[in-house]
């Protein structure tokens, strides 16, 4: 049996390959793969603030700020005043339209990987990974 320590390496390989393969498709929308993840997070949690986005995606706050500003410049999102200094993020109608395209790009990439390997969405691997991610993001 393969040492579980290699799982992080394998996931990292998938992550890098996904970013490499989807970069051009996202660029057509004015995005990069990270901005696409930020966009989807805001879509799934309207009114979320930048710190919550960074925590949810486990990315640097500076990177989050740059990607949020890029999305705002593309008119994909708006910021409204929240509690204290927090800015609440919501997608515009244009941003919501782009979400469908982003989801299609993401879904198609993963479906192609699953088709190549015979894995399907009912694999026990999926809930196991979701549980591991939830335990990290909830902290």
Order of alpha helices (4+ residues) and beta strands (2+ residues): alpha-alpha-beta-alpha-alpha-beta-beta-alpha-alpha
